[in-house]
Amino acid sequence: MKAVIETGGKQYYVSEGAILYVEKLDNAQGDKVTFDKVLMIDGKNGNPYVKGAIVEGKVIKHGKTKKITVFKFRAKKKYRRTQGHRQPYTKVEITKVSGK
């Protein structure tokens, strides 16, 4: 089964066995996580969510992405700021997709 889930303000097209990198979740490594905001399951759309549909997964690990450089600049004002940022993520493996 295939589904579209929403987590962290983003939508993901998933199926059983898929591995996702989502916004950081509070679950510990090895815990089960349940996504109940299912927008579509096997072509059946919800309004806005499909009732009774659940996507389950397992947290594989937590981490941070590669560093990006944020540079702010104002012309002719002697204003320059450099800042780095590493976005935290959670790696999740989808184990079960079920719905009505």
Secondary structure by P-SEA (a helix, b strand, c coil): ccccccccccccccccccccccccccccccbbbbbcccccccccccccccccbbbbbbbcccccccbbbbbbbbccccbbbbbbbbbbbbbbbbcccccc
